[in-house]
Amino acid sequence: AFAKLKADAASASSNSLARGCGGCACNTAKVLACLGCETAFCGGLGVDDVGKLFHEGLAAASVQDFTDHDSSKPTGEVLCLITADGERTFAYRAGVASDSLISARLQASLERAAASTPSGLGLVYFDVYTLLCPEKTAEDGIRTARELGAKVGLNLGSAGIVRDQRDRILALLRDGHIDVLTLNEAEAHSLHGKDGDLCEICKELSNYTELTVLTHGADGLWASTGRGTAPQHHGVVPVKHVVDSTGAGDFFAGGFLAAWLRGQNLAECTRWGSAAAHAVLGVFGTDLKTVGWEQLRSICLGNEAGS
């Protein structure tokens, strides 16, 4: 059924089907690597053409590949259907990551990543989809990351999953396992359990994290940079024309975190995040191509970009 849906979508569209590696954590990793952070990706892939394409995408983005492989199941795929105004609808085929990425496999990937980095892991960034992996893969992976000396980030990239996994997420926060939390308005309301003032929600979440970033589209973001500290509001420059909104939040997180990991202030973190989001909003898919990545690097890093 998924293959037929892809074929039908391709035949109905005036644009050719764009293929590449993506997903919340992968998109963020590509931006971090572009902006000078030594970056690795851990996850689950099948031994198939889609998995091969994913490997190639990581290599092209200079992201180190510590994926685990399972030949018994296919690589997961997401089909993004883009409307003329840049909005999108997703169709998803589950694969290795959600079916077979058990705790031991993720923990082994994290340990290999740590062993390859003499200075150790600075931040291990999980996305909310990890909570869909078997049993306690997410919790065990987070525990391993902390044992390896890394800070732990969590992106709440789906309001529906946040609603379904709310108790697990709140337990991770309240037990002090999450250092960095990124989320948008819809995800904040799902986690809060009801609609509420975003500043107050950010303030409440900041009690549990070192960094909380709560975005609300063209209205900017609330961010707190210390446990229990008052959130600051930062505006963003609106985008005049959106080609495709896929990955915009992931790219914003990548730009923001790249600046934060360098010790930049919130205004500069917001500028980097906005630059990354603007870049991906202007293309189909999440591959900026060589020229686009170079432009993003130049905007954020300035004179450092060529070094």
C-alpha positions in Angstrom: 0.0 0.0 0.0 2.8 2.4 0.8 4.6 1.7 -2.5 1.3 2.3 -4.3 0.8 5.6 -2.5 4.3 6.8 -3.5 3.7 5.8 -7.1 0.3 7.6 -7.1 1.7 10.7 -5.5 4.6 10.8 -8.0 2.2 10.5 -11.0 -0.1 13.2 -9.6 2.6 15.8 -8.9 4.2 18.2 -11.2 7.4 17.8 -9.2 9.6 14.7 -9.3 9.8 12.6 -6.1 12.7 13.9 -3.9 14.4 11.3 -1.8 16.9 11.7 1.0 17.8 11.0 4.6 15.6 12.9 7.1 13.6 12.7 10.3 13.8 14.9 13.3 17.1 13.9 14.8 18.8 13.4 11.4 17.7 16.8 10.1 19.1 18.5 13.3 22.3 16.5 12.9 22.8 17.7 9.4 22.6 21.3 10.5 24.9 20.8 13.4 27.5 19.2 11.2 27.1 22.1 8.6 27.8 24.6 11.4 31.0 23.0 12.6 29.9 20.6 15.3 31.4 17.1 15.2 28.2 15.1 14.8 27.2 11.5 14.7 23.9 9.7 14.2 22.6 6.6 16.0 19.5 4.7 14.9 18.2 1.6 13.1 18.3 0.8 9.4 17.3 -2.1 7.2 19.7 -3.6 4.7 17.9 -2.2 1.6 18.0 0.6 -1.0 16.3 3.0 1.5 19.0 2.2 4.1 21.7 2.7 1.5 20.3 6.1 0.6 20.3 7.1 4.2 23.9 6.1 4.6 24.8 8.1 1.6 22.9 11.1 2.9 24.7 11.0 6.3 28.1 10.8 4.5 27.3 13.7 2.2 26.3 15.8 5.3 29.6 14.9 7.1 27.6 13.1 9.9 29.4 10.1 11.4 27.3 7.0 10.9 26.8 4.7 13.9 23.5 3.1 12.8 22.5 -0.4 13.7 21.4 -2.8 11.0 18.7 -5.5 10.8 18.2 -7.4 7.6 14.9 -8.9 8.7 12.9 -5.6 8.4 12.9 -2.7 6.0 14.1 0.8 6.7 11.3 3.1 7.9 10.1 5.6 5.4 8.0 8.8 5.5 6.2 10.2 2.5 5.7 14.0 2.6 2.9 15.3 0.5 3.4 19.1 -0.1 0.6 21.5 -1.0 1.0 24.6 -3.0 1.2 26.8 0.1 4.0 24.8 1.5 2.1 22.8 4.1 2.5 19.0 4.3 0.8 15.7 5.2 2.8 12.7 6.2 2.3 9.0 5.4 4.5 6.7 7.4 5.8 3.1 7.0 7.2 1.7 10.2 10.5 -0.1 9.9 13.6 -1.3 11.8 13.9 1.7 14.2 10.4 1.4 15.6 10.2 -2.4 15.5 13.7 -3.7 16.3 15.8 -0.9 17.8 16.1 -2.5 21.3 18.0 -1.0 24.2 21.1 -3.1 23.7 21.5 -2.0 20.1 21.0 1.7 20.8 23.3 1.5 23.8 26.0 -0.2 21.7 25.7 2.5 19.0 26.1 5.2 21.6 29.2 3.5 23.1 30.8 3.3 19.7 30.1 6.9 19.0 31.7 7.9 22.4 34.7 5.7 21.7 35.3 7.5 18.4 35.4 10.9 20.0 38.5 11.6 22.1 36.9 14.5 23.9 33.7 12.5 24.6 30.1 13.2 23.8 28.9 16.7 24.6 25.2 16.3 23.8 23.1 13.3 22.8 19.9 14.6 21.2 16.9 12.2 21.2 13.6 12.8 19.4 10.2 11.9 20.7 9.9 9.0 18.2 12.5 7.1 20.2 9.6 6.5 22.7 8.0 4.4 20.0 10.9 1.9 20.0 10.4 -1.4 21.9 10.0 -1.3 25.6 12.4 1.0 27.4 14.8 1.7 24.6 14.4 5.5 25.1 15.0 5.5 28.8 17.9 3.1 28.6 19.5 5.1 25.8 19.2 8.3 27.9 20.7 6.6 30.9 23.6 5.3 28.8 24.2 8.8 27.4 24.4 10.3 30.8 26.7 7.5 32.0 29.0 8.4 29.0 29.2 11.9 30.4 26.9 13.6 27.9 24.1 16.1 28.3 20.8 14.8 27.1 18.5 16.7 24.8 14.9 15.7 23.9 12.9 17.1 20.9 9.1 16.7 21.4 8.5 16.7 17.6 4.9 15.4 17.5 2.0 16.7 19.6 0.2 13.4 19.1 3.1 11.3 20.5 3.6 13.8 23.3 -0.1 13.3 24.3 0.2 9.5 24.1 3.5 9.4 26.0 3.0 12.3 28.3 3.6 10.3 31.6 6.9 8.9 30.3 8.1 12.4 29.2 7.1 14.0 32.5 8.9 11.3 34.4 12.1 11.9 32.4 11.9 15.6 33.1 11.0 15.3 36.8 13.7 12.7 37.5 16.3 15.1 36.0 17.3 13.1 33.0 16.7 15.8 30.4 19.1 18.8 30.1 17.8 20.3 26.9 14.2 20.4 25.8 12.9 21.7 22.4 9.2 21.9 21.6 6.7 24.0 19.7 3.4 25.5 20.8 1.2 22.4 20.0 3.6 20.1 21.8 3.8 22.3 24.8 0.0 22.3 25.2 0.0 18.5 24.8 2.6 18.1 27.5 0.9 20.7 29.8 -2.4 18.8 29.4 -4.3 21.9 28.3 -3.9 25.2 26.5 -2.0 27.8 28.6 0.3 30.8 28.5 3.5 29.8 26.7 5.7 31.9 28.9 4.3 30.2 32.0 4.7 26.7 30.4 8.3 27.5 29.5 9.0 28.7 33.0 7.5 25.6 34.5 9.6 23.3 32.2 12.7 25.3 33.0 12.6 23.9 36.5 13.8 20.6 35.1 16.2 21.6 32.3 19.3 23.6 31.6 17.9 24.8 28.3 14.3 25.0 27.3 13.3 26.4 23.8 9.6 26.7 23.1 8.9 28.0 19.6 5.6 29.5 18.3 6.1 30.0 14.6 6.2 33.6 13.3 5.7 34.9 16.8 9.2 33.8 17.9 10.1 31.8 20.9 10.5 31.6 24.6 13.7 30.3 26.0 15.2 29.7 29.4 19.0 29.1 29.9 19.1 27.8 33.4 17.1 25.6 35.8 14.3 27.7 37.2 15.4 30.9 35.4 12.8 33.3 33.9 12.2 32.7 30.1 13.2 35.4 27.6 11.2 36.1 24.5 12.9 36.5 21.1 11.2 37.5 17.9 12.1 36.1 14.4 11.9 37.5 10.9 8.9 36.0 9.1 9.4 34.1 5.9 7.7 35.7 2.9 7.4 32.6 0.7 7.4 29.0 1.9 8.1 26.3 -0.6 7.9 23.4 1.9 7.6 23.5 5.7 9.1 20.0 6.2 11.9 20.0 8.7 11.7 23.7 9.6 11.5 23.0 13.4 14.3 20.5 13.2 16.6 22.9 11.3 15.8 25.7 13.7 16.8 23.4 16.6 20.1 22.5 14.8 21.0 26.1 14.2 20.0 27.1 17.7 21.9 24.3 19.4 25.0 24.8 17.2 25.3 28.4 18.6 24.4 27.3 22.1 27.1 24.6 22.2 29.6 27.4 21.2 28.4 29.5 24.2 26.6 32.1 22.2 23.8 34.2 23.8 20.1 33.7 23.2 19.9 36.4 20.5 22.7 34.8 18.5 21.3 31.3 19.0 17.9 32.5 17.7 19.6 34.1 14.7 21.4 30.9 13.8 18.2 28.9 14.3 16.2 31.3 12.1 18.8 31.2 9.4 18.6 27.4 9.3 14.8 27.3 9.3 14.6 30.0 6.5 17.0 28.0 4.4 15.0 24.7 4.5 11.6 26.6 4.1 12.9 27.7 0.6 13.5 24.2 -0.8 11.6 20.9 -1.3 12.7 18.3 1.2 15.6 18.8 3.7 18.6 18.8 1.4 19.9 22.3 0.9 22.4 21.1 -1.8 26.0 22.3 -1.7 25.3 25.9 -2.4 22.6 26.1 0.2 24.7 24.5 2.9 27.5 26.9 2.1 25.2 29.9 2.3 23.9 28.8 5.7 27.4 28.3 6.9 28.4 31.8 5.7 25.4 33.4 7.3 26.0 31.9 10.7 29.8 31.5 10.9 30.8 34.6 8.8 34.6 34.6 8.3 34.9 31.2 10.1 32.9 29.5 7.3 35.9 29.2 5.0 38.3 28.0 7.7 
